Amino acid sequence: MKLVTERPFANPEVAARQLVQLASSIEPVQDGRIHIEKINYPFLYTLKGSGAEFGAGIKYAVERGWLDLHESGTYVRLLTPGQDLLRLH
């Protein structure tokens, strides 16, 4: 009997790639900004990721130079558009 369900975004790299994919599907507003709630909501409620997985994914994407998170935490910018980042392994 399995008591714990599989968490598809438990791996920060998988979560980060999903966040980049979400960000790339959104039309940025001024200066390339993508409001954080535009990727936060679908990740948490549509894809059923957790807050911790979202945070780990954002951190991973920022460390890899895929996303730039504003110091206020209100928006991100997609830094490295490319199909190789959008492909989940």
C-alpha positions as CSV (number, residue, x, y, z in Angstrom):
1,M,0.0,0.0,0.0
2,K,1.4,3.3,-1.0
3,L,0.8,6.2,1.4
4,V,2.5,9.0,-0.4
5,T,1.5,10.2,-3.9
6,E,4.2,10.9,-6.5
7,R,5.1,14.6,-6.7
8,P,6.0,15.4,-10.3
9,F,7.7,18.7,-9.3
10,A,9.7,17.4,-6.3
11,N,12.8,17.8,-8.5
12,P,13.7,21.5,-8.6
13,E,14.9,21.2,-12.2
14,V,11.6,19.7,-13.4
15,A,9.7,22.5,-11.6
16,A,12.0,25.2,-13.0
17,R,11.6,23.9,-16.6
18,Q,7.8,23.9,-16.1
19,L,7.9,27.5,-14.8
20,V,10.0,28.5,-17.8
21,Q,7.5,26.8,-20.1
22,L,4.6,28.7,-18.3
23,A,6.5,32.0,-18.5
24,S,7.2,31.5,-22.2
25,S,3.5,31.0,-22.9
26,I,2.6,34.4,-21.4
27,E,2.7,37.7,-23.2
28,P,5.0,39.9,-21.2
29,V,3.9,43.4,-20.2
30,Q,6.2,46.4,-20.3
31,D,10.0,45.7,-20.4
32,G,9.5,42.0,-20.7
33,R,7.9,41.6,-17.3
34,I,5.7,38.6,-16.5
35,H,3.7,39.0,-13.3
36,I,4.5,36.3,-10.9
37,E,0.8,35.4,-10.4
38,K,0.6,34.5,-14.1
39,I,2.9,31.5,-13.5
40,N,2.2,31.0,-9.8
41,Y,-1.6,30.3,-10.2
42,P,-1.3,27.7,-13.0
43,F,1.6,26.0,-11.3
44,L,-0.2,25.7,-7.9
45,Y,-3.8,25.2,-9.0
46,T,-3.8,23.7,-12.5
47,L,-0.7,21.6,-12.2
48,K,-1.1,20.9,-8.5
49,G,2.4,21.9,-7.5
50,S,3.2,22.9,-3.9
51,G,4.4,26.3,-2.7
52,A,7.7,24.7,-1.8
53,E,8.1,23.2,-5.2
54,F,7.3,26.6,-6.8
55,G,9.9,28.3,-4.6
56,A,12.5,25.7,-5.4
57,G,11.7,25.9,-9.1
58,I,12.0,29.7,-9.2
59,K,15.3,29.5,-7.2
60,Y,16.7,26.9,-9.6
61,A,15.7,28.9,-12.7
62,V,17.2,32.1,-11.3
63,E,20.5,30.3,-10.5
64,R,20.7,28.8,-14.0
65,G,20.0,32.2,-15.6
66,W,16.7,31.1,-17.1
67,L,14.6,33.6,-15.2
68,D,15.3,37.0,-13.6
69,L,13.2,37.5,-10.4
70,H,12.7,41.1,-9.4
71,E,13.8,41.9,-5.8
72,S,10.2,42.7,-5.0
73,G,9.1,39.2,-6.1
74,T,6.2,40.6,-8.1
75,Y,7.5,39.7,-11.6
76,V,10.0,37.6,-13.5
77,R,11.7,38.1,-16.9
78,L,12.5,35.2,-19.2
79,L,16.2,35.4,-19.9
80,T,17.1,32.5,-22.1
81,P,14.3,31.7,-24.5
82,G,15.0,28.4,-26.2
83,Q,13.3,25.2,-27.1
84,D,16.0,23.2,-25.1
85,L,14.7,24.7,-21.8
86,L,11.1,24.0,-22.6
87,R,11.6,20.3,-23.3
88,L,11.1,18.2,-20.2
89,H,13.5,15.3,-19.8
